[in-house]
Amino acid sequence: MTPAELRASIPALDGVTYLNTGAHGPSPKTVVERVERSLEYHEYESPADEGPYSTAFATYEDVRTDVADFLGADASEIALTQSTTDGITRIATTLDWSPGDVVVRTDLEHPAGILPWRRLEREGVEVRVVESEDGHLDRDQYTEAVEGASLVCFSAVTWNYGTRLPVSELVDVARDAGALTLVDAVQAIGQFSVDIREWGADVVAGAGHKWLLGPWGAGFLYVRRALADQLEPRAVGYRGVTEPTSETTEFKPGAPRFEIGTTNPAVHVGLREAIDLVDRVGLDRTEDYITSLAGRFVDAVPDDRLVSPRDPDSGLVTVDVNDPETTVERLANEGIVVRALPEPNAVRASFHTFNDESDVDTLLDELGEEW
């Protein structure tokens, strides 16, 4: 599949210049149709056939395998969740915390990587925040911060600057300090090839509704097998145990123990379809294409207006304007979809494979009024 063919397959792009994949990637028609077919079978046919529970459980198994293959993991290391936030929260609420324990995060995190730890602060857990400069971390400050920490949480690609953090290096530093690592990968997966084993992280949370162009509600959580087998989730449901009706609770091996109860399998079927489309386009081609579009954009942005790196790390590019909210509204009236950020107070554009040079030029023409 070529980028042009991908573009033609996405109905939401008709009549609009869509540059907001960092918030939501609109799904190709085939993804939505696959979700619809799955839902129709589950509700119309499976009750009189193999049964809705058997259908759902078989789907869960298949999706776990496909997500694991896509990420370079084992199916036993994947749990199906609803979102990145859902996955992070399941880990945050599972680990045994005591007053004085330390969590480290960066000041670059999405609220998904902030709110769970803020809640733990009320129970006496210390939260250390590693400050950044222009979307990058100082390695010495990071190394100092993780000393004595129980867990370190950071993003593979920052949602506000679009910078790509050196995941494997940060993981190594945290491991040497005796800390677990939790990576928010939702802005990375689908932009470029991700191999979980190369990262070496203990936990990776992601979802399909951004760069994978999948439906909402299809999240996934990687938990390193040896770690998963040591953890006992506090949120417990029939999908996470071996025998739901037994008087004793035995968790399933590996990450599936983090799955809870009845969820709609259709959205994860849509995720499988989205992964298949990503593979058909090719992640290497996707990365090169995104880099080219982002580069075309930043080359035309004045130095004093560019917030993200001059040499783009990703398809997320942030620029300074006088009034971000007003600018986003004005652009929306012109059929251009971007978003305003709270921190930094700026406008972010997202460039994906379905975009083309005309999208970049359209945005630049309209932003020229700001500069």
C-alpha positions as CSV (number, residue, x, y, z in Angstrom):
1,M,0.0,0.0,0.0
2,T,1.3,3.4,-0.9
3,P,0.9,6.6,1.1
4,A,-1.6,7.8,-1.5
5,E,-3.6,4.7,-1.3
6,L,-3.7,4.9,2.5
7,R,-4.9,8.5,2.2
8,A,-7.7,7.5,-0.2
9,S,-8.8,4.8,2.2
10,I,-9.6,7.3,5.1
11,P,-13.0,8.9,4.8
12,A,-12.3,11.5,7.6
13,L,-9.8,13.2,5.3
14,D,-12.4,14.2,2.7
15,G,-12.4,18.0,2.5
16,V,-10.0,18.6,5.4
17,T,-6.3,19.0,6.0
18,Y,-5.9,16.7,9.0
19,L,-2.7,17.2,11.0
20,N,-3.6,15.9,14.5
21,T,-2.6,12.3,14.5
22,G,-0.8,12.9,17.8
23,A,-4.3,13.2,19.4
24,H,-6.2,10.8,17.1
25,G,-5.4,9.0,13.9
26,P,-8.5,8.6,11.8
27,S,-9.1,5.0,10.7
28,P,-9.1,3.7,7.2
29,K,-12.5,2.4,6.0
30,T,-11.4,-1.2,6.1
31,V,-10.5,-0.9,9.8
32,V,-14.0,0.3,10.7
33,E,-15.6,-2.3,8.4
34,R,-13.6,-5.0,10.2
35,V,-14.9,-3.8,13.5
36,E,-18.5,-3.7,12.3
37,R,-18.2,-7.3,10.9
38,S,-16.8,-8.5,14.1
39,L,-19.5,-6.8,16.2
40,E,-22.2,-8.1,14.0
41,Y,-21.0,-11.7,14.2
42,H,-20.5,-11.5,17.9
43,E,-24.1,-10.1,18.5
44,Y,-26.0,-11.7,15.6
45,E,-24.5,-15.1,15.0
46,S,-22.2,-16.3,17.8
47,P,-25.0,-16.7,20.4
48,A,-26.4,-19.6,18.3
49,D,-23.0,-20.7,17.0
50,E,-19.8,-21.1,19.2
51,G,-21.1,-18.6,21.8
52,P,-20.2,-15.0,22.5
53,Y,-17.7,-15.8,25.2
54,S,-15.9,-18.4,23.2
55,T,-15.8,-16.0,20.3
56,A,-14.4,-13.2,22.5
57,F,-11.8,-15.3,24.2
58,A,-10.5,-16.7,20.9
59,T,-10.3,-13.1,19.6
60,Y,-8.3,-12.0,22.6
61,E,-5.8,-14.8,22.1
62,D,-5.4,-14.0,18.4
63,V,-4.9,-10.3,19.0
64,R,-2.4,-10.8,21.8
65,T,-0.4,-12.9,19.4
66,D,-0.5,-10.3,16.6
67,V,0.4,-7.4,18.9
68,A,3.3,-9.5,20.4
69,D,4.6,-10.3,16.9
70,F,4.3,-6.6,15.9
71,L,6.3,-5.5,19.0
72,G,8.9,-8.3,19.1
73,A,7.4,-9.8,22.3
74,D,5.8,-13.1,23.4
75,A,2.0,-13.3,23.6
76,S,2.3,-14.2,27.3
77,E,3.8,-10.7,27.8
78,I,0.8,-8.8,26.3
79,A,-2.4,-7.7,28.1
80,L,-5.2,-6.1,26.1
81,T,-6.4,-2.8,27.7
82,Q,-8.5,0.1,26.7
83,S,-5.8,2.7,26.4
84,T,-2.3,3.8,27.3
85,T,-3.7,5.4,30.5
86,D,-5.5,2.2,31.4
87,G,-2.3,0.2,31.1
88,I,-0.2,2.6,33.1
89,T,-2.8,2.7,35.8
90,R,-3.0,-1.0,36.1
91,I,0.7,-1.1,36.9
92,A,0.6,1.8,39.3
93,T,-2.2,0.2,41.3
94,T,-0.6,-3.2,41.3
95,L,2.8,-2.5,42.7
96,D,3.1,-2.6,46.5
97,W,3.9,1.0,47.6
98,S,5.1,2.2,51.0
99,P,5.6,5.7,52.3
100,G,9.1,6.8,51.2
101,D,9.1,4.8,48.0
102,V,10.2,6.8,44.9
103,V,8.7,7.2,41.5
104,V,10.6,9.2,38.9
105,R,9.0,10.8,35.9
106,T,10.0,13.6,33.5
107,D,8.3,16.9,33.0
108,L,7.6,15.8,29.4
109,E,4.9,13.3,30.3
110,H,1.3,13.3,29.1
111,P,-1.3,13.3,31.9
112,A,-1.3,9.5,31.5
113,G,2.2,9.5,33.0
114,I,1.5,12.1,35.7
115,L,-1.9,11.5,37.3
116,P,-1.3,7.9,38.7
117,W,1.8,9.1,40.5
118,R,0.1,12.2,41.8
119,R,-2.4,9.9,43.4
120,L,0.4,7.9,45.1
121,E,1.9,11.1,46.5
122,R,-1.1,11.4,48.8
123,E,-0.1,8.0,50.3
124,G,3.5,9.1,51.0
125,V,5.2,8.1,47.8
126,E,7.9,10.6,46.7
127,V,7.6,11.6,43.0
128,R,10.7,13.1,41.5
129,V,10.4,15.1,38.3
130,V,13.4,15.2,35.9
131,E,13.3,18.6,34.2
132,S,14.0,18.9,30.5
133,E,15.2,21.5,28.1
134,D,13.6,21.8,24.7
135,G,12.3,18.3,25.0
136,H,15.6,16.7,25.9
137,L,16.8,15.3,29.2
138,D,20.1,15.9,31.0
139,R,21.7,12.5,31.5
140,D,23.4,13.4,34.7
141,Q,20.3,14.8,36.3
142,Y,18.3,11.7,35.2
143,T,21.0,9.4,36.6
144,E,20.9,11.3,39.9
145,A,17.1,11.3,40.1
146,V,16.7,7.5,39.6
147,E,19.0,6.6,42.5
148,G,16.9,4.8,45.1
149,A,13.8,4.8,42.9
150,S,11.3,2.0,42.7
151,L,10.0,2.9,39.2
152,V,10.9,5.3,36.4
153,C,8.2,6.4,33.9
154,F,9.0,8.2,30.7
155,S,7.8,8.6,27.1
156,A,9.5,7.1,24.0
157,V,8.4,10.1,22.0
158,T,7.3,13.2,23.8
159,W,3.8,14.4,23.1
160,N,4.6,18.1,23.4
161,Y,8.0,18.5,21.6
162,G,8.0,15.4,19.4
163,T,11.5,14.5,20.7
164,R,12.6,10.9,20.7
165,L,14.1,9.8,24.0
166,P,16.9,7.2,24.1
167,V,14.8,4.5,25.6
168,S,17.3,1.7,25.9
169,E,19.9,4.0,27.5
170,L,17.4,5.4,30.0
171,V,16.3,1.8,30.8
172,D,19.9,0.8,31.4
173,V,20.5,3.6,33.8
174,A,17.3,2.8,35.7
175,R,18.1,-0.9,35.9
176,D,21.6,-0.2,37.3
177,A,19.9,1.8,40.0
178,G,17.5,-1.1,40.8
179,A,14.4,0.6,39.4
180,L,11.7,-0.8,37.2
181,T,11.0,1.1,33.9
182,L,7.6,1.9,32.4
183,V,7.6,3.4,28.9
184,D,4.6,5.3,27.4
185,A,5.0,4.3,23.8
186,V,1.7,5.6,22.3
187,Q,3.4,8.3,20.2
188,A,6.1,5.9,18.9
189,I,4.3,2.8,17.9
190,G,3.1,3.3,14.3
191,Q,5.6,6.0,13.5
192,F,8.7,3.7,13.3
193,S,9.6,0.2,14.1
194,V,9.6,-0.7,17.8
195,D,11.3,-3.8,19.2
196,I,10.4,-4.2,22.8
197,R,13.3,-6.5,23.5
198,E,15.8,-4.0,22.2
199,W,14.3,-1.4,24.5
200,G,14.7,-3.7,27.5
201,A,12.0,-2.0,29.5
202,D,10.0,-3.8,32.1
203,V,6.6,-2.4,31.1
204,V,5.4,-0.6,27.9
205,A,2.0,0.9,27.5
206,G,0.4,1.8,24.2
207,A,-2.8,2.1,22.2
208,G,-4.0,1.8,18.6
209,H,-6.0,5.0,18.1
210,K,-3.1,7.4,17.2
211,W,-0.3,6.4,14.8
212,L,-1.6,2.9,14.1
213,L,-4.9,4.5,12.9
214,G,-7.0,2.0,14.9
215,P,-10.2,2.4,16.8
216,W,-10.6,3.9,20.2
217,G,-10.6,1.4,23.1
218,A,-7.9,-0.9,21.7
219,G,-5.0,-0.5,24.1
220,F,-2.2,-3.0,24.9
221,L,0.3,-3.5,27.8
222,Y,3.6,-5.2,27.6
223,V,4.9,-6.6,30.9
224,R,8.2,-8.5,30.9
225,R,7.2,-12.2,31.7
226,A,9.4,-12.6,34.7
227,L,8.1,-9.5,36.3
228,A,4.4,-10.2,35.4
229,D,4.6,-13.5,37.1
230,Q,5.6,-11.8,40.4
231,L,2.7,-9.3,40.3
232,E,-0.8,-9.7,41.7
233,P,-3.2,-7.2,40.2
234,R,-5.5,-5.4,42.6
235,A,-8.2,-5.1,39.9
236,V,-9.2,-8.8,39.4
237,G,-11.6,-10.3,37.0
238,Y,-12.4,-13.6,35.3
239,R,-10.2,-13.0,32.4
240,G,-7.1,-12.6,34.6
241,V,-7.4,-15.9,36.5
242,T,-7.1,-19.5,35.5
243,E,-10.3,-20.8,37.2
244,P,-12.9,-18.0,37.8
245,T,-15.2,-20.2,39.9
246,S,-12.5,-21.7,42.1
247,E,-12.4,-20.8,45.8
248,T,-8.7,-19.9,45.4
249,T,-7.4,-17.2,43.1
250,E,-4.7,-18.3,40.7
251,F,-3.6,-15.6,38.2
252,K,-3.0,-16.5,34.6
253,P,0.7,-16.7,33.7
254,G,2.3,-13.6,32.4
255,A,0.6,-10.3,31.4
256,P,-2.9,-11.6,30.6
257,R,-3.5,-11.5,34.4
258,F,-4.0,-7.8,34.0
259,E,-7.1,-8.3,31.9
260,I,-10.3,-7.9,33.9
261,G,-13.7,-8.7,32.5
262,T,-16.1,-8.2,29.6
263,T,-14.8,-5.9,27.0
264,N,-15.9,-5.5,23.4
265,P,-13.5,-7.7,21.3
266,A,-14.5,-5.9,18.1
267,V,-12.2,-2.9,18.7
268,H,-9.2,-5.2,19.1
269,V,-10.1,-6.9,15.9
270,G,-9.9,-3.4,14.4
271,L,-6.5,-3.0,15.9
272,R,-5.4,-6.2,14.1
273,E,-6.6,-4.8,10.8
274,A,-4.8,-1.5,11.5
275,I,-1.5,-3.3,12.3
276,D,-1.9,-5.2,9.0
277,L,-2.3,-2.0,7.1
278,V,0.8,-0.5,8.8
279,D,2.8,-3.5,7.8
280,R,1.5,-3.2,4.2
281,V,2.7,0.4,4.0
282,G,5.9,-0.5,5.8
283,L,7.3,1.1,8.9
284,D,10.6,2.0,7.3
285,R,8.8,3.8,4.5
286,T,6.5,5.4,7.1
287,E,9.4,6.7,9.1
288,D,11.2,8.2,6.1
289,Y,8.0,9.7,4.8
290,I,7.1,11.3,8.1
291,T,10.6,12.7,8.5
292,S,10.4,14.2,5.0
293,L,7.1,16.0,5.6
294,A,8.2,17.2,9.1
295,G,11.4,18.4,7.6
296,R,9.6,20.3,4.9
297,F,7.5,22.0,7.5
298,V,10.3,23.0,10.0
299,D,12.5,24.3,7.1
300,A,9.9,27.0,6.6
301,V,9.3,27.9,10.2
302,P,11.3,30.9,11.6
303,D,13.9,30.1,14.2
304,D,12.1,32.1,16.9
305,R,8.9,30.3,16.3
306,L,10.1,26.7,16.2
307,V,9.7,24.9,19.6
308,S,10.6,21.4,18.4
309,P,14.0,20.4,17.1
310,R,15.2,21.8,13.8
311,D,16.1,18.3,12.8
312,P,12.8,16.5,13.5
313,D,12.8,13.4,15.7
314,S,9.2,12.5,14.7
315,G,6.0,13.6,13.0
316,L,5.1,15.8,15.9
317,V,6.2,19.5,15.4
318,T,5.3,22.3,17.8
319,V,5.5,26.0,17.0
320,D,5.0,29.2,18.9
321,V,2.1,31.5,18.0
322,N,0.7,34.5,19.8
323,D,-2.6,32.9,20.9
324,P,-2.7,29.1,20.4
325,E,-6.4,28.5,21.1
326,T,-7.5,31.3,18.8
327,T,-5.1,30.1,16.1
328,V,-6.4,26.5,16.3
329,E,-10.0,27.8,15.9
330,R,-9.0,30.0,13.0
331,L,-7.3,27.1,11.2
332,A,-10.3,24.8,11.9
333,N,-12.5,27.4,10.1
334,E,-10.2,27.0,7.1
335,G,-10.4,23.2,7.2
336,I,-7.1,22.6,8.9
337,V,-7.0,20.4,12.0
338,V,-4.1,20.9,14.5
339,R,-4.1,21.2,18.3
340,A,-3.2,23.6,21.0
341,L,-0.9,22.4,23.8
342,P,-1.0,23.5,27.5
343,E,2.7,23.1,28.1
344,P,4.4,24.6,26.2
345,N,1.7,27.0,25.3
346,A,1.9,26.4,21.6
347,V,0.4,24.7,18.5
348,R,1.3,21.2,17.5
349,A,1.0,19.7,14.0
350,S,1.3,16.0,13.4
351,F,2.5,14.6,10.0
352,H,1.7,11.0,9.1
353,T,1.9,8.8,6.1
354,F,-1.5,9.8,4.8
355,N,-0.4,13.4,4.7
356,D,1.4,14.9,1.7
357,E,3.3,18.0,0.7
358,S,0.2,19.9,-0.1
359,D,-1.0,19.5,3.5
360,V,2.3,21.0,4.7
361,D,2.1,23.9,2.4
362,T,-1.5,24.6,3.3
363,L,-0.6,24.8,6.9
364,L,2.4,27.0,6.2
365,D,0.3,29.4,4.1
366,E,-2.1,29.9,7.0
367,L,0.5,30.2,9.7
368,G,2.3,32.9,7.7
369,E,-0.2,35.3,9.2
370,E,1.2,34.5,12.7
371,W,4.8,35.3,11.7
